Amino acid sequence: MSSRNQRRDFLNRLASYSLKSLHSNEAFRIPYRDKSVFVKIYGPKKPRFLYEVRNILSRIGMRQPIEYLSPQKRKEYEEACLKSWSNKGFRVPAVLASPFPEYEEIPHLCTTFVEGVTLRSILRKGYASSREILGKFLEDLSNRHALAFRTKDIYLFHIDANTQNILVAKNVFYHVDFEMGRPWEQPMECACREISKLLVSMGEDLKPEERKSLYHLFKNIYQDKDVLEYLDRSVTRRPFQKLHRWRNQKKKEKNPRRVTLYDLVDTWRGIEGEFPVPLV
């Protein structure tokens, strides 16, 4: 059977267990041995044309972000991230042996299924009701980044850390979906990518008047002030600042709920004292 036909056969076999997915991959919740397991079948990214162009560039030696690599390479990277987190005591779904060895040639990943709610759904109930649990979440983030810097383990950064990729089950946070990354970057750059993606996403899930409280809390808890200073410089000291500020304003006019990196660093600069001095 050709790989295309085998993939179609695999998808048809699991169709009744399909989960709604916003991505190009197919996701399923499969009952297996009295439990539910999560199965992801990797496929080409959309838009397909851009994905194919990036894939060609990768094959001729031009480095590309993980999300534009082949399904097999994306699967290998995500599995490596999950195992690194698990081995170091951080909460992610556990990687399992596939219940479908007959489809081993089709890139797919099998993990435990996390029965929880998204961080987005918690934030949309309001900052006041989630402050305590957010404090623990941000402490875990700070500790994980500290370990990543000490060990130079870039797998410990969650580059696609938006609020739909963080689940809460019994007051425990689980990170999912590790299909983004730039393995050639230094830990400082990886940390800034995760923080900016996370805080912009969290800010957009809160009411505008609640965002400053969140960013205040983060600035108080996050231990590595060099990272915050680096993020500030990467935003406010880019060339053509007037152009970037103008584009930033246009984005917000188009979508008033939009949160940008300028919103983030401008808020930090306005919190008691010069950036990035921690609060006491």
C-alpha positions in Angstrom: 0.0 0.0 0.0 1.4 3.4 -0.9 2.1 5.9 1.9 -0.8 8.2 0.7 -3.2 5.3 0.7 -1.9 4.1 4.0 -2.4 7.5 5.5 -6.0 7.7 4.2 -6.7 4.2 5.6 -5.3 5.3 9.0 -7.4 8.5 9.1 -10.5 6.6 8.0 -10.0 4.0 10.8 -9.8 6.8 13.4 -12.4 9.1 12.0 -15.1 8.4 14.6 -12.6 9.6 17.3 -11.6 12.8 15.7 -11.1 16.0 17.7 -11.6 19.5 16.5 -8.3 20.9 15.4 -7.3 24.3 14.2 -4.1 23.0 12.7 -3.0 21.0 9.7 -2.5 17.9 11.8 -5.3 15.4 12.6 -6.0 14.8 16.3 -7.9 12.0 17.9 -9.0 10.8 21.4 -8.8 7.0 21.3 -10.2 4.6 24.0 -7.4 2.1 24.8 -7.1 -0.3 27.6 -9.8 1.4 29.8 -8.2 4.8 29.2 -8.2 7.6 26.7 -5.0 8.3 24.7 -4.3 11.2 22.4 -3.1 10.5 18.8 -1.7 13.2 16.5 -1.1 12.4 12.8 1.2 14.9 11.3 0.6 16.4 7.8 1.6 19.2 5.6 1.1 22.7 7.0 -1.3 25.3 5.6 -1.0 27.2 3.4 0.4 24.3 1.5 2.4 26.4 -1.1 4.4 28.3 1.6 5.0 25.0 3.4 6.3 23.3 0.3 8.6 26.2 -0.5 10.0 26.2 3.1 10.5 22.4 2.9 12.5 22.7 -0.3 14.7 25.4 1.3 15.3 23.1 4.2 16.3 20.3 1.9 18.9 22.4 0.2 20.5 23.4 3.5 18.7 26.6 4.5 17.6 26.3 8.1 13.9 26.7 8.7 11.7 26.8 11.8 10.5 23.4 13.1 6.9 24.1 12.0 8.0 24.1 8.3 9.9 20.8 8.4 8.6 17.5 7.2 6.0 15.6 9.3 8.5 13.1 10.5 11.0 15.8 11.7 8.2 17.7 13.4 7.1 14.5 15.2 10.7 13.8 16.3 11.2 17.3 17.6 7.9 17.3 19.6 8.7 13.9 21.1 12.1 15.1 22.1 10.6 18.1 23.9 8.0 16.0 25.7 10.6 13.6 26.9 13.0 16.4 28.0 10.2 18.0 30.1 9.0 14.8 31.6 12.6 13.7 32.5 13.1 16.9 34.3 9.9 16.8 36.3 7.7 19.3 34.3 4.1 18.5 33.4 3.4 17.4 29.9 1.5 14.4 28.4 3.5 11.2 28.7 4.7 9.7 25.4 3.3 6.3 24.8 4.1 3.4 22.4 1.7 3.6 19.5 -1.3 1.2 19.6 -1.0 1.2 15.8 2.4 -0.3 14.9 1.0 -1.3 11.5 1.1 2.5 10.6 4.6 3.1 11.8 5.5 4.7 8.5 2.9 7.4 9.0 4.3 10.1 11.3 2.1 10.1 14.4 2.5 10.6 18.1 0.6 8.9 20.9 0.4 10.4 24.4 -1.7 10.3 27.5 -4.9 12.3 27.1 -5.1 15.3 29.6 -8.6 15.8 30.8 -8.6 19.5 31.6 -9.6 23.0 30.6 -7.5 25.5 28.7 -5.8 28.4 30.3 -7.8 30.6 28.0 -11.1 29.5 29.6 -9.7 30.3 33.0 -8.5 33.7 32.1 -11.8 34.7 30.5 -13.5 34.2 33.9 -11.5 37.2 35.1 -8.1 37.9 36.5 -9.2 38.2 40.2 -10.5 34.6 40.2 -7.4 33.2 38.7 -4.6 35.2 40.4 -3.6 32.6 42.9 -3.2 29.8 40.3 -1.5 32.1 37.9 1.1 32.9 40.5 2.1 29.2 40.8 2.1 28.9 37.0 4.5 31.8 36.6 6.8 30.5 39.3 7.0 27.2 37.5 7.8 29.1 34.3 10.6 31.0 35.9 12.1 27.9 37.5 11.9 26.0 34.2 13.7 28.8 32.4 16.4 29.0 35.0 17.0 25.2 34.5 17.0 25.6 30.7 19.7 28.4 31.0 21.8 26.3 33.4 21.7 23.2 31.2 21.4 24.9 27.8 18.4 22.7 27.0 16.4 24.5 24.4 13.8 21.7 24.5 12.6 23.2 27.8 11.2 26.3 26.1 7.6 26.2 24.8 7.8 28.4 21.8 4.0 28.0 21.0 2.9 28.8 24.5 -0.4 30.4 23.8 -3.3 29.9 26.2 -4.9 27.1 24.1 -1.8 25.0 24.4 -1.7 25.1 28.2 -4.2 22.9 30.0 -5.2 22.8 33.6 -6.2 19.6 35.3 -6.8 19.4 39.0 -5.0 22.7 39.5 -1.9 21.4 37.6 -0.7 23.0 34.4 0.2 20.8 31.4 1.9 22.2 28.3 0.9 20.7 25.0 1.8 21.1 21.3 5.6 21.5 20.8 5.7 21.8 17.0 7.4 25.2 16.9 11.0 26.1 17.5 14.3 27.4 16.1 16.9 24.9 17.3 19.8 27.2 16.2 18.8 30.0 18.6 20.4 30.7 22.0 18.4 30.1 25.2 18.0 33.9 25.6 16.1 34.2 22.3 14.0 31.1 23.0 13.0 32.5 26.4 11.9 35.8 24.9 9.9 34.0 22.2 8.0 31.9 24.9 7.4 34.9 27.2 6.2 37.2 24.4 3.9 34.6 22.9 2.5 33.7 26.3 1.9 37.1 27.7 0.4 38.5 24.5 -2.0 35.5 24.4 -2.8 35.9 28.1 -3.4 39.6 27.7 -5.8 39.1 24.9 -7.9 36.7 27.0 -8.3 39.3 29.8 -10.2 42.5 29.9 -8.0 45.5 28.9 -8.1 46.9 32.5 -6.9 43.6 33.9 -3.7 43.3 31.8 -1.5 45.6 33.9 -2.2 43.4 36.9 -1.1 40.3 35.0 2.1 41.9 33.7 2.8 43.3 37.2 2.5 39.8 38.6 4.8 38.4 36.0 7.5 41.1 36.5 7.4 40.4 40.2 7.8 36.6 39.9 10.1 36.1 36.9 13.6 35.8 38.2 15.8 36.5 35.2 15.7 40.2 34.7 18.3 39.9 31.9 15.7 38.2 29.8 13.2 41.0 30.4 15.8 43.6 29.5 16.7 41.7 26.3 13.0 41.5 25.3 12.6 45.2 26.0 15.6 46.0 23.8 14.5 43.7 21.0 11.2 45.7 20.8 12.1 49.3 21.6 15.6 49.5 20.0 14.8 48.1 16.6 15.6 50.4 13.7 12.7 52.4 12.3 10.9 52.8 15.6 8.4 55.3 14.2 7.4 52.8 11.5 7.0 50.0 14.0 4.9 52.2 16.4 2.7 53.2 13.4 2.1 49.6 12.4 1.4 48.7 16.0 -1.3 51.4 16.2 -2.9 50.2 12.9 -3.1 46.7 14.2 -4.9 47.9 17.3 -7.3 50.1 15.3 -8.2 47.1 13.3 -8.7 44.9 16.3 -9.1 46.8 19.6 -8.5 43.6 21.7 -5.2 43.1 20.0 -2.2 43.0 22.4 1.2 43.8 20.9 4.8 43.6 22.2 4.7 47.4 22.6 1.8 47.1 25.0 3.8 44.6 27.0 7.0 46.5 27.3 5.3 49.9 27.7 3.3 48.5 30.6 6.4 47.1 32.2 8.2 50.4 31.9 5.2 52.0 33.7 5.3 49.7 36.7 7.2 51.3 39.6 10.6 52.4 38.7 12.9 51.9 35.8 12.7 48.8 33.7 13.4 46.0 34.6 13.9 46.5 38.4 11.8 43.9 40.3 9.1 45.0 42.6 9.3 44.3 46.4 
